[in-house]
Amino acid sequence: MNPSAATAGSRTGCPPEVLARLPTSQGHLEAVVRIATQGAPAEDVLAQLRSVQAALSAARRCLLQAELRTRGEALRRCSTLDQRAQAAEALSRLIALATRPTQETDGG
């Protein structure tokens, strides 16, 4: 196995099921911008923001599941200890990124 194949999943692009979810997120975000600029009540804006977050979370979960599957399979196909170490490190970085808390800013 090619040593770089362990991280090949990140180079293949988003799976179709993730790409199908992103326009939903975009649509919700466009709705937020539209109603916020029209002076909608805060409750309406917050409800739309929740929809954006939910749609992005679903896309994130879908991408993470696909990458975990891809990288796990790559790890199983490794034939040398060095390749396994590289694949395990790539998988570890993915898990660390996926479990890192979201940092929110105060906007100021």
C-alpha positions, 0 to 999 in steps of 0.5 A: 500500500502506498504510505499516502493512501492512509490519508487519501480519503481527505483528498477525494473530496466530499461524499455525495451525501455530504454535498447534498446536505450543504445546499440545505445549510446554504438555504437556511443561512440565506434565510437568516440573512434575508429575515435579519435584514428585513428586521424580523424579530429576534426569535425568528432569526434565532430559529433560522440560526438553529436550522443552519446549525442543525443542517451543518451538524448533519453534514459534519456528521455525514462527512466524519462518518465517511472519513472514519470509514475510509481511514479505518479501511486504509489502516486495515490495508497497511502492510508495514508498521510504518504505514500503520503508524502513519495511517493511525496518526492521520486517523488520530488527527481526524478524531481530534479535529472532530472532537475539538469544541467549537470556539465561539467569539463575542464578535467584539 
